[in-house]
Amino acid sequence: MKQKILVSAVFAGALGLAAFAAFAANADKKRMPPQMVRVAIVRDAREINLKVDGPYHFRDADHGKVIGKGPRLPISRVRLLDKGIFIGMQVYPYQRIIIEPLRDASVVVNNRRFRGHVTVIRTADNRLTAVNSINIEDYIRGVLYHEVSHHWPMEAIKAQAVATRTYVLYAMAGSTNKDYDVTNDIYSQVYGGKDSERYRTGLAVTHTVGEVLAFKGKILPAYFHATCGGMTEDAKNLWGIDLAPLGGVVCNFCQGSPHMKWKKNFRLKDIRDALDRHGYAVGAIRDLNIVDRNRSERINNIKITSRDGKNLTISGKDFREAVGPNVLKSNDYEISMQGYYVDLTGKGWGHGVGLCQWGARGMALQQFTYQQILSYYYPRAEITDYHNLPVN
């Protein structure tokens, strides 16, 4: 109860104005055309399966002219030939082809349906990349299901919708000269297209349409993760990003997460092999020791001692990246040597920066609004419509 009163007091000042401003702008922003996002849904492939479940046009992406059309496109193989891009039974002598569905048709790529259109690109190394161009609100509808459960409290899903929209707009600012803005995997945000849309996640998008997080008038890199384990991480420790909204906060709201505590056993040889693949020639490992931790109790540095007595000190971030971020769930753990094995016992899942998704769920269960959730995990950030922000 003390925690809830304290957090509510922190929110009391700035949130009222931010929430009112967002509400007052709601009618106008729904009439504005949404931003378009380019998502790489296939990369570096030798072949793509393509289908259009209704009328369509093929266009030369460089000049926009129609180069093919039909009432529907049955399942067709897309591959590269010397003379161009082969689709179905025809070769198109172009480097980039837009598959443009008409009316309510969808493009189906490798058995997944997508809204918007898809551009098939011949890359410099003679591989195929497919890019889905879609408006930002529909993009978020295809992301949320993969980030949070659609059965979670609505305020937690809304908070994730705003963070997702903010993150993709931040990524888009640095991708102007690239073929796509984001990928459809964990290195951007997992995006499943139309097949990943759910009713409740769609409601969360509708209720927050256009809303993003900003700091000092600029779009915020709104990072998020599954479970912080007790305190979110300062982005400065990981990526050198020194911003007040990403400085880390104490979090007691994610206690119900299944990732709150974990234990993993490793063979030392497997750790050695992983380090070798990332350029750290450590030899046979005898010991692992934590050198120091940062303010959030995550590991700053680890000392690795080989069986021939040599020492290597590596950052906790780089050690986790080498071992595998989905294998070593977080950078907050204890080490227990077991001969040729080691037990790592830790807390949380993810890099720890920004929104703690299970913490957002915990706050929503305590009746906090999505504006309060976002203001807690991104202190001093404001919620605004992205159309109000300057173009970079």
C-alpha positions in Angstrom: 0.0 0.0 0.0 2.9 2.4 0.8 4.4 1.8 -2.6 1.1 2.5 -4.3 0.6 5.8 -2.5 4.2 6.8 -3.1 4.0 6.1 -6.9 0.6 7.8 -7.2 2.1 10.9 -5.5 4.9 11.0 -8.0 2.4 10.9 -10.9 0.0 13.5 -9.6 1.6 16.6 -11.2 2.6 16.1 -14.8 0.2 13.3 -15.7 -3.0 15.3 -15.5 -1.9 17.7 -18.2 -0.3 15.0 -20.4 -3.4 12.8 -20.3 -5.8 15.8 -20.9 -3.7 16.9 -23.9 -3.7 13.4 -25.4 -7.5 13.2 -24.9 -8.1 16.7 -26.4 -6.1 15.8 -29.5 -7.8 12.4 -30.0 -10.3 13.5 -32.6 -7.8 15.3 -34.7 -5.1 12.6 -34.7 -7.6 10.0 -35.9 -8.1 12.0 -39.1 -4.4 12.3 -39.8 -2.8 9.9 -42.2 -0.7 7.3 -40.3 3.0 7.0 -40.8 4.1 4.1 -43.0 6.6 1.5 -41.7 8.8 -0.7 -43.9 9.3 -4.1 -42.2 11.7 -6.7 -43.5 9.7 -9.9 -43.3 12.2 -12.1 -45.2 15.9 -11.4 -45.5 18.6 -13.0 -47.6 16.5 -15.9 -48.9 17.1 -17.9 -52.0 13.3 -18.5 -52.5 10.0 -17.0 -51.2 6.5 -18.5 -51.4 4.1 -15.8 -52.5 0.3 -15.7 -52.8 -2.4 -12.9 -53.1 -5.9 -13.9 -52.0 -7.6 -11.3 -54.3 -7.0 -8.9 -57.1 -3.5 -7.4 -57.3 -1.0 -5.3 -59.3 2.7 -5.9 -59.8 4.6 -2.6 -60.1 8.2 -1.7 -61.0 9.3 -0.3 -57.6 11.6 2.2 -59.2 9.1 3.8 -61.6 5.7 2.8 -60.3 4.3 1.4 -63.6 2.1 -1.6 -63.6 4.0 -4.7 -64.9 1.4 -7.4 -64.1 -2.0 -7.9 -62.6 -4.6 -10.6 -62.0 -7.8 -11.5 -60.1 -5.7 -13.5 -57.6 -2.3 -15.1 -57.4 -2.1 -18.8 -56.4 0.8 -20.0 -54.4 3.9 -19.1 -56.4 7.7 -19.5 -56.0 9.7 -16.4 -56.1 13.4 -16.8 -57.0 16.2 -15.1 -58.9 17.3 -15.7 -62.4 19.9 -13.9 -64.5 17.3 -12.1 -66.4 15.3 -10.9 -63.4 12.9 -12.0 -60.7 10.9 -15.2 -61.4 7.3 -15.2 -60.0 5.1 -18.1 -60.8 5.7 -18.9 -64.4 7.0 -15.5 -65.5 10.3 -13.6 -65.3 10.2 -9.8 -64.6 13.4 -8.0 -65.6 13.4 -5.7 -62.6 15.4 -5.4 -59.4 12.5 -4.4 -57.1 8.9 -5.4 -57.6 5.9 -4.2 -55.5 3.1 -6.7 -54.9 0.1 -4.4 -54.4 -3.2 -6.0 -53.2 -6.4 -4.3 -54.3 -9.5 -3.8 -52.3 -9.5 -6.1 -49.3 -6.9 -8.6 -50.6 -3.9 -9.7 -48.5 -0.4 -10.6 -49.6 0.6 -14.0 -48.2 4.4 -14.5 -47.8 5.7 -17.9 -46.6 2.2 -18.7 -45.3 1.7 -15.5 -43.3 -0.8 -12.9 -44.3 0.1 -9.2 -44.4 -1.8 -5.9 -44.8 -0.4 -3.2 -47.0 1.9 -4.1 -49.9 5.1 -6.1 -50.2 8.2 -5.2 -52.1 10.5 -8.1 -53.3 14.1 -6.9 -53.6 17.1 -8.4 -55.4 20.0 -7.6 -53.0 23.6 -6.9 -54.0 24.6 -10.5 -53.1 21.8 -12.0 -55.2 19.5 -12.9 -52.5 15.8 -12.0 -51.9 14.5 -9.6 -49.3 10.8 -9.0 -48.8 9.6 -5.7 -47.2 6.1 -5.1 -46.0 5.0 -1.5 -46.2 2.2 -0.9 -43.7 0.7 2.0 -41.7 2.1 2.2 -38.2 -1.2 1.4 -36.4 -1.6 -1.8 -38.3 2.0 -2.6 -37.7 1.5 -2.3 -34.0 -1.6 -4.6 -34.3 0.8 -7.2 -35.7 3.3 -6.8 -33.0 1.5 -6.7 -29.7 0.4 -10.3 -29.6 4.1 -11.3 -29.7 5.1 -8.9 -26.9 2.4 -9.3 -24.3 -0.5 -11.6 -23.7 -3.8 -10.3 -25.2 -5.4 -11.7 -22.0 -3.5 -9.2 -19.8 -5.2 -6.1 -18.3 -6.0 -3.5 -20.9 -3.9 -0.8 -19.3 -0.8 -2.9 -19.6 -1.5 -3.6 -23.3 -2.1 0.1 -23.9 1.3 0.9 -22.3 3.0 -1.6 -24.6 1.2 -0.2 -27.6 2.6 3.3 -26.9 6.1 1.9 -26.2 5.9 -0.2 -29.4 4.8 2.8 -31.5 7.5 5.0 -30.0 10.3 2.4 -30.5 9.5 1.9 -34.2 9.3 5.7 -34.9 12.7 6.1 -33.2 14.1 3.3 -35.4 12.6 4.8 -38.5 14.4 8.1 -37.9 17.7 6.3 -38.6 16.7 4.2 -41.6 16.0 6.8 -44.3 18.6 5.5 -46.7 17.9 1.8 -46.1 15.5 -0.7 -47.8 13.6 -1.2 -44.6 13.1 0.5 -41.2 12.9 -2.6 -38.9 13.0 -6.4 -39.1 10.3 -8.7 -37.9 12.4 -10.5 -35.2 13.7 -9.9 -31.7 16.4 -7.5 -33.0 13.6 -5.0 -33.7 10.1 -6.1 -32.6 8.6 -9.5 -33.4 5.9 -8.8 -36.1 3.6 -11.5 -37.4 1.3 -9.5 -39.8 -2.4 -9.9 -40.1 -2.4 -13.4 -38.6 -1.1 -12.0 -35.3 -3.9 -9.5 -34.8 -6.3 -10.0 -31.8 -9.4 -8.2 -30.7 -8.0 -6.8 -27.4 -4.6 -5.8 -28.7 -6.5 -4.1 -31.5 -8.5 -2.1 -29.0 -5.3 -1.0 -27.2 -4.0 0.4 -30.5 -7.3 2.2 -31.2 -7.4 3.7 -27.7 -3.8 5.0 -28.0 -3.7 5.9 -31.7 -0.8 8.2 -32.5 0.5 8.4 -28.9 4.3 8.2 -28.4 6.8 9.0 -25.7 9.0 12.1 -26.1 11.7 13.7 -24.0 12.7 17.4 -24.5 10.7 17.5 -27.7 12.3 14.4 -29.3 11.1 10.9 -29.8 12.4 8.6 -27.0 14.2 5.3 -27.7 11.5 3.5 -25.7 13.2 0.2 -25.0 11.3 -2.5 -23.1 11.9 -6.0 -21.8 10.1 -8.9 -20.2 11.0 -8.8 -16.5 13.5 -6.5 -14.7 13.8 -8.6 -11.6 13.6 -5.7 -9.1 15.1 -2.6 -10.9 15.3 -1.5 -14.4 18.7 -0.8 -16.0 20.3 2.5 -16.8 20.7 2.6 -20.6 24.0 4.3 -20.1 25.5 1.1 -18.7 24.6 -0.9 -21.9 24.6 1.5 -24.8 26.0 4.8 -23.5 22.6 6.5 -23.8 22.4 9.1 -21.1 18.7 10.1 -20.9 16.7 10.7 -17.7 13.7 8.5 -18.8 16.1 5.6 -19.2 18.1 6.0 -16.0 16.5 3.0 -14.2 13.8 2.8 -11.5 13.1 0.4 -8.6 10.3 -2.1 -9.6 8.4 -4.3 -7.2 5.6 -4.9 -9.6 7.0 -7.9 -11.6 7.1 -10.3 -8.7 4.4 -12.5 -10.4 6.5 -13.0 -13.5 7.6 -16.6 -14.3 11.0 -15.1 -15.2 11.5 -13.5 -11.8 13.9 -16.2 -10.7 15.7 -18.8 -12.8 18.6 -21.2 -12.7 20.7 -22.5 -15.6 23.5 -25.1 -15.6 26.2 -24.8 -18.2 29.1 -27.0 -19.2 32.3 -24.9 -19.0 33.3 -26.2 -22.4 30.0 -24.8 -23.9 30.8 -21.4 -22.5 34.3 -21.6 -23.8 33.1 -22.5 -27.3 30.6 -19.6 -27.2 33.3 -17.1 -26.2 35.6 -18.5 -28.9 32.9 -17.8 -31.5 32.8 -14.2 -30.4 36.5 -13.7 -30.6 37.5 -14.4 -27.0 40.2 -17.1 -26.9 40.0 -18.1 -23.3 41.2 -21.7 -23.4 39.8 -24.3 -21.0 38.0 -22.5 -18.2 38.8 -23.1 -14.5 36.8 -20.4 -12.8 34.3 -17.6 -13.3 34.2 -14.7 -10.9 32.0 -11.6 -10.7 34.3 -8.5 -10.5 31.7 -5.8 -9.8 28.0 -4.9 -10.2 26.3 -1.6 -11.1 23.5 0.2 -9.2 20.8 -2.1 -10.5 22.8 -5.2 -9.2 23.5 -6.3 -12.8 27.0 -7.5 -13.5 29.5 -5.0 -14.8 32.5 -7.3 -15.3 33.3 -11.0 -15.0 36.8 -12.4 -14.6 37.4 -15.7 -16.5 40.4 -17.8 -15.3 41.7 -20.5 -17.6 43.3 -23.8 -16.5 46.7 -22.5 -17.5 46.3 -19.5 -15.1 45.5 -16.8 -17.6 42.8 -14.2 -16.8 40.4 -12.4 -19.0 38.0 -9.7 -17.8 34.9 -9.2 -19.9 31.8 -7.0 -19.4 28.7 -8.7 -18.2 26.9 -7.4 -21.3 29.4 -9.0 -23.7 29.4 -12.2 -21.7 25.7 -12.5 -22.0 25.7 -11.7 -25.7 28.3 -14.4 -26.3 26.6 -17.1 -24.3 23.2 -16.1 -25.9 20.6 -13.6 -24.6 17.8 -16.2 -24.8 20.0 -18.8 -22.9 21.4 -16.5 -20.2 18.2 -14.7 -19.5 19.6 -11.6 -17.8 22.7 -10.0 -16.5 21.7 -10.3 -12.8 22.8 -13.6 -11.4 25.1 -15.5 -9.0 27.8 -17.9 -10.0 28.4 -21.3 -8.4 31.2 -23.4 -9.9 30.6 -27.2 -10.1 33.8 -28.7 -11.4 33.5 -28.8 -15.2 30.1 -27.2 -14.9 28.7 -23.9 -13.5 25.3 -23.0 -12.1 24.0 -19.5 -12.8 21.1 -18.4 -10.6 19.5 -15.2 -11.6 16.5 -12.8 -11.8 14.6 -11.3 -14.7 14.6 -11.7 -18.4 15.9 -9.1 -20.9 18.3 -6.2 -21.0 16.3 -4.4 -18.3 16.0 -1.0 -19.9 12.8 0.9 -20.0 9.3 -0.7 -19.6 9.2 -3.9 -17.6 6.4 -5.8 -19.3 5.5 -8.0 -16.3 5.8 -4.9 -14.1 3.3 -3.1 -16.3 1.0 -6.0 -15.9 1.5 -5.9 -12.1 0.7 -2.1 -12.1 -2.4 -2.6 -14.2 -3.6 -5.2 -11.7 -3.3 -2.5 -9.0 -5.5 -0.2 -11.1 -2.8 2.1 -12.5 -3.6 3.6 -15.9 -1.3 3.2 -18.9 -0.3 6.8 -18.6 0.9 6.2 -15.0 2.6 3.0 -16.0 4.6 4.8 -18.7 5.5 7.7 -16.5 6.8 5.3 -13.9 9.1 3.3 -16.2 10.1 6.4 -18.3 10.2 9.2 -15.7 10.2 12.8 -17.2 9.0 11.5 -20.6 5.8 13.0 -21.9 3.0 11.3 -23.9 2.2 13.2 -27.0 1.0 12.7 -30.6 3.8 11.9 -32.9 2.5 14.4 -35.5 3.4 17.1 -32.9 7.1 16.2 -33.0 9.7 17.8 -35.3 10.7 15.8 -38.4 14.3 14.6 -38.0 
